[in-house]
Every structure is written in C-alpha cells, then in structure tokens.
Amino acid sequence: MKLVFTLWLGLFTLVSGTSARALSLQFPQAVEAGSAFSVPTAGSGMGTLYIVGPGGALERSVRLGEPVSFARGDITCAGRYTAFLIGPDGTETADFDVVPSGQPSTMSFLAKPSRLSVDLPNGISGVVYVFDVFSNLIVDPLQVVFQLSVASGPAQTRTVQTQNGVAWVKMNSAAKAGPAQFQATVGGTVDKRIIQQVPGDPCTLKMNARRSGDRIALETEPVRDCSGNPVPDGTVVSFTETYEGTESTVDEPLKRGVARTDLPVHDGAVISVATGVVMGNEIHWQGGK
Amino acid sequence: MRSRYSASGKPFFTSALLLCTALLMGSEQTTVRVEPTIPVGPRALEKQTESAVVRDYLQAWQSLQVALQANRSDLLNADFVGAAKEKLAATIRDQQQLGIQTRYADTAHDVKIVFYSPEGLSVELLDTVEYDVQLFDHQKPQATHHVSAHYVSVLTPTEVRWEVRIFQAKPE
C-alpha cells in the first residue's frame, strides 16, 4: 500500500512539474512568415513566454492579462512552433504554424542536361522549387511557366502547377543545333539556363573518288545529322579499301564538315566509308573509275 | 530499444527499415510507417533508393534532436545541408543566446515520398510526425508539449548519403 501511494505521489509530482496544463493560450492558427501579430494572455502577474521550433527560438517577459506583440520580422522561418507560457500559476502551451508568404521571391531551377543532341523527345528536364523572401518553400500551388526557346523556330511553353512546392517538366530538344534558353517564371520571378543543343549522329554518308597519280583521292560530302545540322569537326570517318583479301583502313576526322584521304590505286579494289554506326556508299575501282 | 515499422506489401523494405530503426532510434519506441510511393515524379524510385532516403531522413531527425538538445550546430553537419542546415544552426544560436534547450522526442513518423526528380538529384517526402518537445531554461526542465505536425522535406544526394536540404512543417 505504501508503495502504491509512493508511486501515485511520484506520478503526480512528475505530471505537475513537467507537463503543461490545459490550453488557454490563444495563438492564431497560422501566421504569415515575417508578419506582425499579437497574442492575448490571461491572468495576472509576470510570466515568460518561450516560442520554440526547428525554425527559431524566442523568449519574452510578459505581463499576464495583456497581449504579447510580435513585430514584423520576429519570426521568419515557416514551420510548426510551440509556445510555452510560464506564469506564477503554472504553464500554458500552444502550437501554431508560421506559413510562407504567398509571394514567390526566389526559385531553385535545375535544368538538365546542359548539353544534348538535337531532336531528342523529352530530352531536357527542368525542376523548380519555389521560395518566399525568407527562403521558405511555398507549398501552396503556384503556376510555373517553363519556356524553351531557340534563335530560329518557335518556343516551347508549358505551364505546370507546383505540388508541395515543386514543379517539373520535360521538353524536347530543338531540331536545329545551337544554344537554347530555358526559362522558368513564377509570379514575377524569372530564372534562365542555357542548354547547348549539338548535332546528333551522322544520318547519311557519301564519298566521291578521283584518281590522283598512283593514288585514289577520297572525299566525303558534308556530313550532317538527320535534321540537317553539320556534324561537328573531329568526328572520325573510316575509309576502308579491300583488295585481294587484304584490307586497309584510314581514319580521318572531319575538317570543315568533310573528311579526306587517299589510298593506293588497285584495279578491282572495293572502297567503303563509315562513321559511327552509319555506313556510307561503296566504290568499286576499275580501270581508273 | 523498441521500434515498429510498417510498409505494406514490402517485406524486404520493411526488414531493411527495421534494421535501420534499430540502429537509429534511442531507447524510446518510435513507430515509422512508410507509405507506398505513388509515382508522381518523372523518375521511378528504386526500392534501394527509397530505403536509403528514409533511413537518412530518420537519421537526420536524430541529429536534429541531439543538436537542439546539446545546442551544438556541428552535429547537423552530417545530415543537413543548405537552407535547412542554416536555419537549424540559427535556431541553435537563438537557444544559446537565450540559455534554453529543447528536447524533441519523436514517437511516430508516417513517411511518404512524393517526388523524385528526373535526374535523381532531389527527393521530396512528406512526414506526419508525432513528437514531444520539452523546454529547458538554464538546464531546468520547464514543460513538455506533444506536437503532431506535417513536415515537407527535400533531400539531395551527396557522395555517401542523402542530406536534408529543405526541412519545414506545413499546416494541415
């Protein structure tokens, strides 16, 4: 019996010493970040009000029975806060939320990749997180306009609504090579990225041959991708001559859009050309033609 | 050490999380529930990635609790980055100046991953979390309050783990 009494006494002491009493502290349910607000208090005498949360901590001496005022900028971090009012008659507690200002101020705009081939469906991705002036993530839905524009040709535009502060989009790269401007706009906030659109793989390959002394001079026509963009210089073109079971290959990089080489003259030789996975035409050399 | 996880229909994931909970959680019971991921983003989320994200997010809660109780912002370094770390560090500075400490004891998490970015560079999750916050003024306990809150967090990958870049409660 004595043990039970001791346990009850201990429990009572614990509860009265560390836990809050019934709520009567009346905080607004939600306060906009950075805004001024006030909270009424009840009772008489002096007390101490603590406001704590992962976003900040405040302490105020308060005269109970009078409102406690918070100036603009006192609490700027959005999140859940807990208020503890420690008075002469006990402790009151309350929760309240500080919500982001609805006005977008900055955004985190991630555009990928920074360089890609032309004419790739859904090749470009953009992700935007939207923040207010205090770097709080704005979780209420907002319209984000994504625009991908190139110097020649119409711009692609998509409007996406944020969900939990994030909006994303996938867009096609343009058919024409060159820099594209990828822009995200939310409210009056604009952010831009540059995406380099480079030619794709060669689409067709054709070479011409002519005799030059005891050699055959070979030259490709300008090498282009399937959208007509010149393939970058440096792309390797392989010329192969097959004659009486022997094969010799010369690799040449494109220079100013074409590749050139020369091979020994052999009547009956077969000469082929290739770059990457693209095979070009074949030339059967016979009697100088 | 008592912990309880549930992730319906995901035996492997559940066992993985049980393991990480056992490693992460203190002596108090913390229940963690991971809701099935609904593909709302442009990229499929592999189970291993999902498991790692949840594990590192829960670890971040542990770091937050220790850092806010000890008023040591260096304890945030391993799990927080960017704005989340800066804001928590500022809170710790506030607490130091006021001579107060806060002890957050999380008792339940209901985690749901809602976004995985196209290039795999960010994950957003929602967490309905239950915790007790206890206030100390100059080491003296003042009061404890139970909180139920919805957190939205964004994690980004580093060399070895996912770190919390945005950490913010939102109204219901």
Boltz contact constraints between the chains, C-beta under 6 A:
constraints:
  - contact:
      token1: [A, 18]
      token2: [B, 141]
      max_distance: 6.0
  - contact:
      token1: [A, 18]
      token2: [B, 144]
      max_distance: 6.0
  - contact:
      token1: [A, 19]
      token2: [B, 144]
      max_distance: 6.0
  - contact:
      token1: [A, 20]
      token2: [B, 143]
      max_distance: 6.0
  - contact:
      token1: [A, 20]
      token2: [B, 145]
      max_distance: 6.0
  - contact:
      token1: [A, 30]
      token2: [B, 171]
      max_distance: 6.0
  - contact:
      token1: [A, 50]
      token2: [B, 135]
      max_distance: 6.0
  - contact:
      token1: [A, 52]
      token2: [B, 102]
      max_distance: 6.0
  - contact:
      token1: [A, 55]
      token2: [B, 87]
      max_distance: 6.0
  - contact:
      token1: [A, 56]
      token2: [B, 91]
      max_distance: 6.0
  - contact:
      token1: [A, 56]
      token2: [B, 94]
      max_distance: 6.0
  - contact:
      token1: [A, 57]
      token2: [B, 91]
      max_distance: 6.0
  - contact:
      token1: [A, 57]
      token2: [B, 94]
      max_distance: 6.0
  - contact:
      token1: [A, 57]
      token2: [B, 95]
      max_distance: 6.0
  - contact:
      token1: [A, 57]
      token2: [B, 98]
      max_distance: 6.0
  - contact:
      token1: [A, 59]
      token2: [B, 98]
      max_distance: 6.0
  - contact:
      token1: [A, 77]
      token2: [B, 87]
      max_distance: 6.0
  - contact:
      token1: [A, 78]
      token2: [B, 168]
      max_distance: 6.0
  - contact:
      token1: [A, 79]
      token2: [B, 168]
      max_distance: 6.0
  - contact:
      token1: [A, 79]
      token2: [B, 169]
      max_distance: 6.0
  - contact:
      token1: [A, 80]
      token2: [B, 149]
      max_distance: 6.0
  - contact:
      token1: [A, 80]
      token2: [B, 169]
      max_distance: 6.0
  - contact:
      token1: [A, 82]
      token2: [B, 133]
      max_distance: 6.0
  - contact:
      token1: [A, 82]
      token2: [B, 145]
      max_distance: 6.0
  - contact:
      token1: [A, 84]
      token2: [B, 135]
      max_distance: 6.0
  - contact:
      token1: [A, 84]
      token2: [B, 143]
      max_distance: 6.0
  - contact:
      token1: [A, 86]
      token2: [B, 142]
      max_distance: 6.0
  - contact:
      token1: [A, 91]
      token2: [B, 143]
      max_distance: 6.0
  - contact:
      token1: [A, 93]
      token2: [B, 145]
      max_distance: 6.0
  - contact:
      token1: [A, 95]
      token2: [B, 147]
      max_distance: 6.0
  - contact:
      token1: [A, 97]
      token2: [B, 171]
      max_distance: 6.0
  - contact:
      token1: [A, 112]
      token2: [B, 119]
      max_distance: 6.0
  - contact:
      token1: [A, 125]
      token2: [B, 118]
      max_distance: 6.0
  - contact:
      token1: [A, 127]
      token2: [B, 117]
      max_distance: 6.0
  - contact:
      token1: [A, 135]
      token2: [B, 83]
      max_distance: 6.0
  - contact:
      token1: [A, 137]
      token2: [B, 166]
      max_distance: 6.0
  - contact:
      token1: [A, 137]
      token2: [B, 168]
      max_distance: 6.0
  - contact:
      token1: [A, 139]
      token2: [B, 152]
      max_distance: 6.0
  - contact:
      token1: [A, 139]
      token2: [B, 170]
      max_distance: 6.0
  - contact:
      token1: [A, 164]
      token2: [B, 114]
      max_distance: 6.0
  - contact:
      token1: [A, 164]
      token2: [B, 152]
      max_distance: 6.0
  - contact:
      token1: [A, 166]
      token2: [B, 115]
      max_distance: 6.0
  - contact:
      token1: [A, 166]
      token2: [B, 124]
      max_distance: 6.0
